[in-house]
């Protein structure tokens, strides 16, 4: 459930979107869809066991440089 504050923010955003022309609204929709796809890909990568293993290996390899002062 949306809080009153968020509901007010969404109403303001909706009014702003309504003020855009059709081309601008389409661009915005495509931009939002792209952002959602990117976030979903990042979530999938973060949950991928192979990627987690690779990140662990990289962290171990470069972990010794944490204390070199650079």
Secondary structure as a PSIPRED ss2 file (coil, helix, strand):
# PSIPRED VFORMAT (PSIPRED V4.0)

   1 X C   1.000  0.000  0.000
   2 X C   1.000  0.000  0.000
   3 X C   1.000  0.000  0.000
   4 X H   0.000  1.000  0.000
   5 X H   0.000  1.000  0.000
   6 X H   0.000  1.000  0.000
   7 X H   0.000  1.000  0.000
   8 X H   0.000  1.000  0.000
   9 X H   0.000  1.000  0.000
  10 X H   0.000  1.000  0.000
  11 X H   0.000  1.000  0.000
  12 X H   0.000  1.000  0.000
  13 X H   0.000  1.000  0.000
  14 X H   0.000  1.000  0.000
  15 X H   0.000  1.000  0.000
  16 X H   0.000  1.000  0.000
  17 X H   0.000  1.000  0.000
  18 X H   0.000  1.000  0.000
  19 X H   0.000  1.000  0.000
  20 X C   1.000  0.000  0.000
  21 X C   1.000  0.000  0.000
  22 X H   0.000  1.000  0.000
  23 X H   0.000  1.000  0.000
  24 X H   0.000  1.000  0.000
  25 X H   0.000  1.000  0.000
  26 X H   0.000  1.000  0.000
  27 X H   0.000  1.000  0.000
  28 X H   0.000  1.000  0.000
  29 X H   0.000  1.000  0.000
  30 X H   0.000  1.000  0.000
  31 X H   0.000  1.000  0.000
  32 X H   0.000  1.000  0.000
  33 X H   0.000  1.000  0.000
  34 X H   0.000  1.000  0.000
  35 X H   0.000  1.000  0.000
  36 X H   0.000  1.000  0.000
  37 X H   0.000  1.000  0.000
  38 X H   0.000  1.000  0.000
  39 X H   0.000  1.000  0.000
  40 X H   0.000  1.000  0.000
  41 X H   0.000  1.000  0.000
  42 X H   0.000  1.000  0.000
  43 X H   0.000  1.000  0.000
  44 X H   0.000  1.000  0.000
  45 X H   0.000  1.000  0.000
  46 X H   0.000  1.000  0.000
  47 X H   0.000  1.000  0.000
  48 X C   1.000  0.000  0.000
  49 X H   0.000  1.000  0.000
  50 X H   0.000  1.000  0.000
  51 X H   0.000  1.000  0.000
  52 X H   0.000  1.000  0.000
  53 X H   0.000  1.000  0.000
  54 X H   0.000  1.000  0.000
  55 X H   0.000  1.000  0.000
  56 X H   0.000  1.000  0.000
  57 X H   0.000  1.000  0.000
  58 X H   0.000  1.000  0.000
  59 X H   0.000  1.000  0.000
  60 X H   0.000  1.000  0.000
  61 X H   0.000  1.000  0.000
  62 X H   0.000  1.000  0.000
  63 X H   0.000  1.000  0.000
  64 X H   0.000  1.000  0.000
  65 X H   0.000  1.000  0.000
  66 X H   0.000  1.000  0.000
  67 X H   0.000  1.000  0.000
  68 X C   1.000  0.000  0.000
  69 X C   1.000  0.000  0.000
  70 X C   1.000  0.000  0.000
